[in-house]
Amino acid sequence: MNSDQQLQQTLRLIQMERAADLEQYRQKVLLTPLHRKTKEGICWYPVKLRRDYIGTGERLIIEVERISELDQKHVFQSGKVVSVFCNANQKPEKENIGGVINYVRDNQMIITLNHDELPDWIDHGLLGVDVMFDEMSYREMEYTLKKVMKAEDNRLSELKEIFLGGEKPSFSSSNQAAHEDSLNESQNKTLNHILGCSDLGIIHGPPGTGKTTTLVQAIKHTVESERQVLVCTPSNASIDLLVEKLSEQNLSVVRIGHPARVTEQTLSKTLDAQIANHANYKELRMMRKKMEQLRGQAGKFKRNFGYKEKEERRLLRQEANMLKADADVLEFYIINDILQKSHVVCCTLVGASHPTLRGKKFQTVFIDEAAQALEPACWIPITKAQRVILAGDHFQLPPTIRSREAAATGLAKTLFEKGIESHPDTARMLKIQYRMHEDIMKFSSSYFYQNQLIAHPSIRKHQLDGEPPITFIDTAGCGFFEVQDSETLSRYNEEEAQVLIKALEFLVNSISEDSWIKNNFTVGVITPYSAQVEVLNKLVDQSSVLTSIKPLISVNTVDAFQGQERDVIAISLVRSNEKGEIGFLSDIRRTNVAITRARKKLILVADSGTLTTNPFYNSLIEYVQQNNYYTSAFELN
């Protein structure tokens, strides 16, 4: 297929994904009774309005509190689009108002509303919060794909052919090599390579190799020659991390996006916050206040009034409209003044379609976590750039896709993968890792990275007091079979979870509680299945041995641990059945992420009888056996 045929195919796949996502939303939210939605954690009902106030960027914020189902698990998190509704009128069509979650803590939720005033029904009681379907992201991706297809005789059409049409990217040689003392040799070579790429450059960063550090220096050096760059990632969490890192380099950063989707640490960098701190903002606020007063006065003239009153109302509205026009001009000036003075403009991939960036062009766009990003989303910032730099690792977590058919037909293949396959000379892999003991590193290095990873001397023998760096506990033959949750369809394995907790307790006792707390050893308990997370959380809470170090323990899914690390990582792989079925464990990148979170100690609990039907797990078990890190669950006392 030529480039336009590939884009046409991608458009069909993203439409398929949108349909699958919408259907899941319909089944979960629209077609599910209120009491069941509440039980399943996709609705908070009833909630009580605690307070309302004006927040960053003059936006209306409410704080609500859940007053039933207090300990119920839920799907709400910062950045989610929600609908606040009132059920007091008992009509089929509930009164509602849209908003975005700032954050959720315990049974309280803070929401930025998409309106300037509270609705009248907010005091009627029986309030609730529903998850909403995010239509805007799909709309922007589809619009952008059509734009890329239409591109002819311009820079976008050239980039399209480089990514999809087999055109060779070019490189420019610099007389002066960049060098940063804070970077190692591999990182400095990558930095210089990126600075010399004219069209496309790729930073391949395996776990613990300092991808973010290298990327930040590449951005800093690019700003020196280009004055301003665009930086994007697929998620709000990852772009906020980069905002922090770039700000530490004394770069002027502006974060485009809804303030509710931004961490507290980066709130001051948002466009809304910088508008509020601008020298001309007081003037803008006064103009808007006056405009609202005039509109209010004009609205008082309702009926039974003559020509004089009509004329007065017309003049008031005319003056209000003139003030609005002046305020819009002043706001446009403030926004452009902030953008022009910024070295780095940061946003999510879909956030690059923000109205304030409409028509704006950049010499270079940097896309981090590109191996986790859907191709259609990547094209949104690329349409604004002359040069593209991608950073990521296609052997870690892939994009989240709901339609299995769309994923299998090609949507799971990212622009990062296409770029690295078509143009391997554009990519540089970072080779020195600073996270884990070399024996934890070696298996991933061998299986995914052609044995090219090198453990830095400072962490090469990184381990707990006298403890081997890896313990693999095999439950084969124990009859610890997995169970599928009938409601969520997720899987759990309670007996395997008990083995993992027992191994953790043994580890804590062997090192001593005092030593553990003194050294602040952190623990990550990881599993691919959300149902197993619940089982493990319950067992951690019940363990008297783990009580004292509980603040140091995190339990979550593999996806939630991406980009993180802990001193000890304990993994429960769950799958154990007589058919040798491993489900989505066959996406071995997930297990690569889990393994490579560990700094000093890795504990793996799994059923080799089930897993060895897959070549990856077969190789993993061979590796632990060869290095004497293997033990059977039968041997545990």
Residue pairs with C-beta under 8 A, 6 or more apart in sequence:
1 9
2 164
2 165
3 160
3 161
3 163
3 164
3 165
4 149
6 164
7 145
7 148
7 149
7 160
7 164
8 149
9 409
9 410
10 145
10 375
10 376
10 410
10 411
11 142
11 145
11 146
11 149
11 376
13 403
13 406
13 409
13 410
13 411
14 138
14 141
14 142
14 145
14 374
14 376
14 406
14 411
15 142
16 403
16 405
16 406
16 409
16 411
17 138
17 401
17 402
17 403
17 406
17 411
18 138
18 142
19 403
20 402
20 403
20 405
20 406
21 133
21 138
21 402
21 403
22 133
24 402
25 131
25 133
28 37
28 40
28 42
28 131
29 37
29 42
29 43
29 130
29 131
29 133
32 40
32 42
34 43
34 45
34 87
34 128
37 43
37 45
37 130
38 44
38 45
38 68
38 69
38 72
39 69
39 72
40 487
41 72
41 73
41 74
41 75
41 76
42 74
42 75
42 130
42 131
43 128
43 129
43 130
43 131
44 64
44 66
44 69
44 74
44 76
44 109
44 128
44 129
45 68
45 87
45 127
45 128
45 129
46 67
46 68
46 87
46 125
46 126
46 127
46 128
47 64
47 65
47 66
47 67
47 109
47 127
47 128
47 129
48 64
48 65
48 67
48 127
49 62
49 63
49 64
49 122
49 123
49 127
50 62
50 63
50 64
50 65
50 108
51 62
51 63
52 60
52 61
52 62
52 63
52 118
53 61
54 60
54 61
55 61
55 102
55 112
55 259
56 259
56 267
56 270
56 272
56 273
56 276
57 259
57 270
57 271
57 272
57 273
57 275
57 276
58 276
58 285
59 112
59 113
59 259
59 260
59 272
60 112
60 113
60 115
60 116
60 117
60 118
61 102
61 110
61 111
61 112
61 113
62 84
62 99
62 110
62 111
62 113
62 118
62 122
63 108
63 109
63 110
63 111
64 84
64 108
64 109
64 111
64 127
64 129
65 107
65 108
65 109
66 107
66 108
66 109
67 107
70 107
73 534
74 104
75 131
76 82
76 101
76 104
76 109
76 129
76 131
77 101
77 104
78 101
78 102
78 103
78 104
78 236
78 260
78 261
79 100
79 101
79 236
79 258
79 260
79 261
80 100
80 101
80 131
80 132
81 98
81 99
81 100
81 131
81 132
81 133
81 134
82 98
82 99
82 100
82 101
82 111
82 129
82 130
82 131
82 132
83 96
83 97
83 98
83 99
83 129
83 130
83 132
84 96
84 97
84 98
84 99
84 111
84 113
84 127
84 128
84 129
85 94
85 95
85 96
85 97
85 127
85 128
85 129
85 130
86 94
86 95
86 96
86 119
86 121
86 122
86 124
86 125
86 126
86 127
86 128
87 94
87 126
87 127
87 128
88 121
88 124
88 125
88 126
89 95
89 121
89 124
95 119
95 121
96 130
97 113
97 114
97 115
97 119
98 113
98 114
98 115
98 132
99 111
99 112
99 113
99 114
99 260
100 111
100 112
100 114
100 258
100 260
100 261
101 109
101 110
101 111
101 260
102 110
102 111
102 112
102 259
102 260
103 109
103 110
104 110
109 129
111 129
111 260
112 258
112 259
112 260
136 350
137 350
137 377
140 350
140 353
140 380
141 350
141 374
141 376
141 377
141 379
141 380
142 376
143 353
144 353
144 376
144 379
144 380
144 383
145 376
145 379
147 156
147 383
148 156
148 160
148 379
148 382
148 383
151 157
151 160
155 386
156 382
156 383
158 167
158 199
159 199
159 200
159 382
159 385
159 388
161 167
162 168
162 169
162 199
162 200
162 423
163 200
163 415
163 418
163 419
163 422
164 418
166 422
168 423
169 197
169 198
169 199
169 200
169 423
169 426
170 198
170 199
171 196
171 197
171 198
172 196
172 197
172 198
173 196
174 192
174 195
174 196
177 192
178 188
178 191
178 192
178 195
178 221
179 188
180 187
180 188
180 191
180 217
182 213
182 217
183 191
183 210
183 213
183 214
183 217
184 210
184 432
184 456
185 432
186 209
186 429
186 430
186 431
186 432
187 210
187 213
187 214
187 217
187 430
187 432
189 428
190 203
190 214
190 218
190 428
190 430
191 214
191 217
191 218
191 221
193 201
193 428
194 201
194 203
194 218
194 222
194 389
194 428
195 218
195 221
195 222
197 387
197 389
197 426
198 387
199 387
199 388
200 387
200 388
200 389
200 390
200 419
200 423
200 426
201 387
201 388
201 389
201 390
201 426
202 389
202 390
202 391
202 416
202 419
202 420
202 423
202 426
202 427
202 428
203 211
203 214
203 215
203 218
203 389
203 390
203 391
203 392
203 427
203 428
203 430
204 392
204 393
204 394
204 420
204 427
204 428
204 429
204 430
205 211
205 212
205 214
205 215
205 391
205 392
205 393
205 429
205 430
206 393
206 395
206 429
206 430
206 433
206 444
206 445
206 448
206 449
206 453
206 596
207 393
207 396
207 433
207 435
207 436
207 444
207 592
207 593
207 596
207 597
208 433
208 434
208 435
208 436
208 441
208 565
208 596
209 430
209 431
209 432
209 433
209 434
209 453
210 430
210 432
210 434
211 368
211 391
211 392
211 393
211 430
212 241
212 242
212 245
212 368
214 391
214 430
215 242
215 366
215 368
215 391
216 242
216 245
216 246
216 249
218 366
218 389
219 229
219 231
219 246
219 251
219 344
219 366
220 246
220 249
220 251
222 229
222 364
222 366
223 229
223 251
223 343
223 344
226 363
226 364
227 343
228 342
228 343
228 344
228 345
228 362
228 363
229 343
229 344
229 345
229 362
229 363
229 364
229 365
229 366
230 344
230 345
230 347
230 352
230 362
230 364
230 365
230 366
230 381
230 384
230 385
231 239
231 242
231 246
231 344
231 345
231 346
231 347
231 365
231 366
231 368
232 239
232 346
232 347
232 348
232 349
232 351
232 352
232 365
232 366
232 367
232 368
232 381
233 239
233 242
233 348
233 349
233 367
233 368
233 369
233 373
234 348
234 349
234 369
234 372
234 373
234 374
234 377
234 399
235 348
235 369
235 372
236 257
236 261
236 262
236 348
237 263
238 368
238 369
238 563
239 255
239 257
239 346
239 347
239 348
239 351
239 368
240 255
240 262
240 263
240 265
240 266
241 563
242 346
242 368
243 253
243 255
243 266
243 269
243 346
244 265
244 266
246 253
246 344
246 346
247 253
247 269
251 343
251 344
252 341
252 342
252 343
252 344
253 269
253 342
253 343
253 344
253 346
254 269
254 270
254 271
254 274
254 338
254 339
254 342
254 344
254 345
254 346
255 262
255 266
255 269
255 270
255 271
255 346
255 347
256 270
256 271
256 345
256 346
256 347
256 351
256 352
256 354
256 356
256 357
257 270
257 271
257 347
257 348
257 351
257 354
259 267
259 270
259 272
259 273
262 269
262 270
267 273
268 274
269 346
271 335
271 338
271 356
274 338
275 281
275 331
275 334
275 335
275 338
278 334
278 337
278 338
280 330
280 333
280 334
281 334
283 330
284 327
284 330
284 331
284 334
287 323
287 326
287 327
287 330
288 323
288 327
290 323
291 320
291 323
291 324
291 327
294 316
294 317
294 319
294 320
294 323
295 316
295 317
295 320
297 316
298 313
298 316
298 317
298 320
301 309
301 310
301 312
301 313
335 356
339 345
339 356
339 360
345 357
345 362
347 354
347 357
347 381
349 367
349 373
349 377
349 378
349 380
349 381
350 377
350 380
352 380
352 381
352 384
353 380
357 384
360 384
361 384
361 385
361 386
362 384
362 385
362 386
363 385
363 386
363 387
364 385
364 386
364 387
364 388
364 389
365 381
365 382
365 384
365 385
365 387
365 388
365 389
366 389
366 391
367 373
367 378
367 381
367 388
367 389
367 390
367 391
368 391
368 392
369 391
369 392
370 378
370 390
370 391
370 392
370 414
370 415
370 416
371 392
371 393
371 394
371 396
371 397
371 398
371 414
371 416
371 417
372 392
372 396
372 397
372 398
372 399
372 414
372 562
373 392
373 399
373 414
373 415
373 416
374 399
374 401
374 411
374 414
375 411
375 413
375 414
375 415
375 418
378 414
378 415
379 415
382 388
390 415
390 416
390 419
392 416
394 414
394 416
394 417
394 420
394 589
395 444
395 448
395 449
395 589
395 592
396 562
396 589
396 592
396 593
397 558
397 559
397 562
397 589
397 590
397 593
398 412
398 414
398 587
398 589
399 411
399 412
399 414
400 559
401 407
401 411
401 412
403 411
419 426
419 427
420 426
420 427
429 449
429 452
431 452
431 453
431 454
432 453
432 454
432 455
432 456
433 441
433 453
433 454
433 455
433 456
433 459
434 456
434 458
434 459
435 441
435 459
435 565
435 596
435 599
436 455
436 459
436 462
436 565
436 596
436 598
436 599
436 600
437 455
437 459
437 460
437 461
437 462
437 463
437 469
437 598
437 599
437 600
438 455
438 460
438 461
439 469
439 470
439 627
439 629
440 469
440 470
440 595
440 596
440 598
440 602
441 453
441 455
441 596
442 623
443 595
443 619
443 620
443 623
444 453
444 592
444 595
444 596
445 451
445 452
445 453
446 623
447 592
447 616
447 619
447 620
448 592
459 599
462 469
462 599
462 600
463 469
463 600
463 601
464 507
464 511
464 521
464 567
464 568
464 600
464 601
465 511
465 515
467 507
467 510
467 511
467 600
467 601
468 628
468 629
469 600
469 601
469 602
469 629
470 601
470 602
470 603
470 604
470 624
470 627
470 629
471 503
471 601
471 602
471 603
471 604
471 629
471 631
472 604
472 606
472 621
472 624
472 629
472 630
472 631
473 499
473 500
473 503
473 603
473 604
473 605
473 606
473 631
473 632
473 633
473 636
474 606
474 607
474 608
474 621
474 630
474 631
474 632
474 633
475 495
475 496
475 499
475 576
475 605
475 606
475 607
475 633
476 607
476 608
476 609
476 610
476 632
477 609
477 632
477 634
478 495
478 607
478 633
478 634
480 493
480 495
480 496
480 499
480 576
480 607
480 633
481 493
481 576
481 577
481 578
482 491
482 492
482 493
482 574
482 575
482 576
482 577
483 491
483 492
483 493
483 494
484 490
484 491
485 491
485 492
485 531
488 530
488 531
490 529
490 530
490 531
490 532
491 529
491 531
491 532
491 574
491 575
491 583
492 529
492 531
492 532
492 534
492 535
492 574
493 532
493 535
493 572
493 574
493 575
493 576
494 535
496 572
496 574
496 576
496 605
496 606
496 607
497 532
497 535
497 536
497 539
497 572
498 539
499 605
499 633
499 636
500 525
500 536
500 570
500 571
500 572
500 603
500 605
501 536
501 539
501 540
501 543
501 546
502 636
503 570
503 603
503 605
503 636
504 523
504 525
504 543
504 546
504 568
504 570
504 603
505 543
505 545
505 546
506 636
507 568
507 601
507 603
508 516
508 545
508 546
508 549
509 545
511 521
513 548
513 549
516 548
516 549
516 552
517 548
517 549
517 552
520 552
521 549
521 552
521 567
521 568
521 600
522 552
522 553
522 554
522 566
522 567
522 568
523 549
523 552
523 553
523 554
523 566
523 567
523 568
523 569
523 570
524 553
524 554
524 556
524 561
524 564
524 565
524 566
524 568
524 569
524 570
524 597
524 598
525 536
525 540
525 553
525 554
525 555
525 556
525 570
525 572
526 556
526 557
526 558
526 561
526 569
526 570
526 571
526 572
526 594
526 597
527 533
527 536
527 557
527 558
527 571
527 572
527 573
527 574
528 557
528 558
528 573
528 574
528 584
528 585
528 590
528 591
528 594
529 557
529 574
530 557
532 572
532 574
533 555
533 556
533 557
536 555
536 572
537 555
540 546
540 550
540 553
540 555
541 550
546 553
554 561
554 566
558 590
558 591
558 593
558 594
559 590
561 593
561 594
561 597
562 593
564 597
565 597
565 598
565 599
566 597
566 598
566 599
567 598
567 599
567 600
567 601
568 598
568 600
568 601
568 602
568 603
569 594
569 595
569 597
569 598
569 601
569 602
569 603
570 603
570 605
571 591
571 594
571 595
571 602
571 603
571 604
571 605
571 606
572 605
572 606
573 585
573 591
573 604
573 605
573 606
573 607
573 611
575 581
575 582
575 583
575 585
575 606
575 607
575 610
575 611
576 607
576 609
576 610
577 610
580 609
580 610
580 613
581 610
582 610
582 611
582 613
582 614
582 617
584 590
585 591
585 611
585 614
585 617
586 614
588 614
588 616
588 617
591 616
591 617
591 620
595 602
595 604
604 624
605 633
606 617
608 617
608 621
611 617
611 618
611 620
611 621
612 618
612 621
621 630
624 630
